[in-house]
């Protein structure tokens, strides 16, 4: 089985990025197993991230043939092209700096804050946000979002689906502030293409979460600025 892996190092000259072929004589193994084989048997300089090896920690997320996958769960095929996640700084080979994606979580205030008037949750209330709470912070949805191609300041599905998780928590006492935080470069800038939903290894649906955030935004007096302009986002 031949795998093509994008290698990158900021200090490599003259070409920082190059696609290298590796022959892996293994069958019915995960991509992470294949990467481990390459590193231990073929090329010790290959650099990538891994952690739990159980599709839980999200640290081994990469792109395979243009689609985000967890290396510890994906079964590679002959000819697969392996690349790092997009829209984040590449540190080396398949390792990226997650700080840009993580910064968007701060911008939407994705945490439980303030003093809640409700100390606990019913089973039904907990189930409403269970799926969003299963996020493993792999940033696959962040990497898959095409809006970042044209707007690097977009909040993105990584932050917006986390925002929805907290504004939907019955213990949230600052919903208005959190809704305020997702207006600029946020819910109305999403194209609703659904790439983030396809990329999520946990089955979370960021596209739907963004639609629900739009609904909550309307309840707080906001509206789609494209509609307000009368041009529906088009110029005549």
C-alpha positions in Angstrom: 0.0 0.0 0.0 1.4 3.4 -1.0 0.6 6.5 1.0 1.4 10.0 -0.1 2.2 12.3 2.9 2.6 16.0 2.8 5.8 16.9 4.6 6.4 20.4 5.8 9.1 22.1 7.8 9.6 25.9 7.9 13.4 25.4 8.0 13.5 23.0 5.0 15.1 24.6 1.9 14.5 25.2 -0.9 11.0 23.9 -0.7 9.0 23.9 2.5 6.2 21.6 1.4 6.6 18.4 -0.5 4.5 15.3 -1.1 6.5 12.1 -0.3 5.5 8.5 -1.2 5.8 5.8 1.4 5.3 2.0 0.8 3.5 0.4 3.8 3.4 -3.4 3.8 0.5 -3.6 6.2 -3.2 -4.7 5.8 -6.3 -3.9 7.7 -4.6 -1.3 10.0 -5.4 2.2 10.9 -3.7 5.3 9.4 -2.1 5.9 12.8 -0.6 2.3 12.7 0.7 3.1 9.2 2.2 6.4 10.4 3.8 4.6 13.3 5.3 2.0 10.9 6.7 4.7 8.7 8.3 6.5 11.6 9.8 3.4 13.2 10.8 1.5 10.1 11.3 3.9 7.2 11.6 7.6 8.2 12.2 8.7 11.8 11.8 12.3 10.9 8.1 12.0 10.1 6.1 14.1 12.6 2.4 13.8 13.6 0.3 13.9 16.7 -1.5 11.1 18.5 -2.9 10.5 22.0 -5.6 8.1 23.1 -5.7 5.9 20.0 -9.4 5.4 20.7 -11.0 8.2 18.7 -11.6 10.2 21.9 -8.9 12.9 22.3 -9.0 14.3 18.7 -5.3 15.0 18.6 -4.6 12.8 15.5 -7.0 14.6 13.2 -5.6 15.0 9.6 -7.0 15.4 6.1 -7.2 12.3 3.9 -7.9 12.9 0.2 -9.3 16.3 1.2 -11.5 15.1 4.0 -10.9 15.4 7.7 -10.3 12.1 9.5 -9.0 10.8 12.8 -5.9 8.8 12.0 -6.5 6.3 14.8 -9.9 5.4 13.3 -9.4 5.7 9.6 -8.4 2.6 7.5 -6.1 3.8 4.7 -6.2 2.7 1.1 -3.6 2.5 -1.6 -2.9 6.0 -3.0 -4.4 8.0 -0.1 -3.0 11.5 0.2 -2.4 12.6 3.8 -2.2 16.3 4.7 -2.4 18.4 7.9 -5.6 20.3 8.9 -6.2 23.6 7.1 -6.4 27.3 8.3 -4.0 26.7 11.1 -0.2 27.2 11.2 1.7 24.1 10.3 4.4 23.5 12.8 5.9 20.4 11.1 4.5 17.8 8.7 1.1 16.8 10.0 1.3 18.8 13.3 -0.6 22.1 13.4 -0.9 24.9 16.0 -4.5 24.8 17.3 -4.3 28.2 19.0 -6.2 30.0 16.2 -9.1 27.6 16.4 -9.1 27.8 20.2 -9.1 31.6 20.1 -12.5 31.5 18.5 -13.9 29.7 21.6 -12.8 32.7 23.6 -14.5 35.1 21.2 -17.9 33.4 21.7 -17.5 33.0 25.5 -18.0 29.2 25.2 -18.1 28.4 28.9 -20.5 28.4 31.8 -20.2 31.8 33.5 -21.9 33.8 36.3 -24.1 32.5 39.0 -26.9 30.3 37.9 -30.3 30.3 39.4 -30.6 26.6 38.7 -28.2 24.2 40.4 -28.9 21.1 38.5 -30.4 19.7 35.3 -33.1 17.1 34.6 -32.3 14.1 32.5 -34.3 15.6 29.6 -32.5 19.0 29.9 -29.1 17.2 29.9 -30.0 15.2 26.8 -30.7 18.4 24.8 -27.1 19.3 24.9 -25.5 15.9 25.2 -24.4 15.7 21.5 -22.7 19.1 21.5 -21.1 18.2 24.8 -19.4 15.2 23.1 -17.2 17.5 21.1 -13.6 16.3 21.3 -12.1 19.6 20.1 -10.4 17.9 17.1 -11.0 21.1 15.0 -12.0 19.0 12.0 -15.1 21.2 11.4 -12.8 24.3 11.6 -10.5 22.8 8.9 -13.4 21.8 6.7 -15.1 25.2 6.6 -14.8 26.9 3.1 -15.7 30.4 4.5 -12.2 30.6 6.0 -10.9 30.7 2.4 -12.3 34.2 2.0 -12.7 35.4 5.6 -10.0 34.5 8.1 -11.9 36.3 10.9 -15.0 34.1 10.6 -15.9 32.5 13.9 -16.5 29.1 12.2 -18.4 26.0 13.2 -15.9 25.0 15.9 -16.9 28.0 18.0 -20.5 28.4 16.9 -21.6 24.9 17.8 -19.9 25.3 21.2 -21.7 28.5 21.7 -25.0 26.8 21.0 -24.2 24.2 23.6 -23.9 26.8 26.3 -26.8 29.1 25.3 -29.0 26.0 25.4 -27.9 25.0 28.9 -30.7 25.7 31.3 -28.2 26.9 33.8 -27.0 29.7 31.4 -27.7 33.2 32.9 -25.9 35.3 30.3 -27.6 34.1 27.0 -27.9 37.7 25.7 -24.1 38.3 26.0 -23.3 35.0 24.3 -25.8 35.7 21.5 -24.3 39.2 21.1 -20.8 37.6 20.7 -21.8 35.5 17.6 -23.3 38.3 15.5 -20.2 39.8 13.9 -18.3 37.3 11.6 -20.6 34.7 13.0 -24.0 33.1 12.5 -25.0 35.2 9.5 -21.8 34.7 7.6 -22.1 30.9 7.5 -23.1 29.5 4.0 -24.8 26.5 5.5 -22.9 24.2 3.1 -22.8 21.4 5.7 -19.1 20.5 5.3 -18.6 20.8 9.0 -21.4 18.3 9.7 -19.8 15.8 7.3 -16.4 16.3 8.9 -17.4 15.8 12.6 -16.2 12.4 13.9 -18.7 12.6 16.8 -21.8 13.0 14.6 -22.4 16.6 15.8 -24.3 18.8 13.4 -22.8 22.3 13.5 -24.9 23.4 10.5 -28.1 22.8 12.5 -26.6 24.4 15.6 -25.9 27.5 13.6 -29.4 27.6 12.4 -30.6 27.3 16.0 -28.3 30.1 17.0 -29.9 32.2 14.2 -33.3 31.5 15.7 -32.1 32.5 19.1 -30.6 35.7 17.6 -33.9 36.7 16.1 -35.5 36.2 19.6 -33.0 38.7 20.9 -33.8 41.3 18.2 -31.2 40.5 15.6 -31.8 39.7 11.9 -29.8 38.7 8.9 -28.0 41.8 7.7 -28.3 40.6 4.1 -32.0 40.8 4.4 -31.9 44.2 6.1 -29.9 45.6 3.2 -32.7 44.5 0.8 -30.2 42.9 -1.6 -30.1 39.4 -0.1 -26.3 39.5 -0.2 -26.3 40.5 -3.9 -25.3 43.7 -5.6 -27.2 45.0 -8.6 
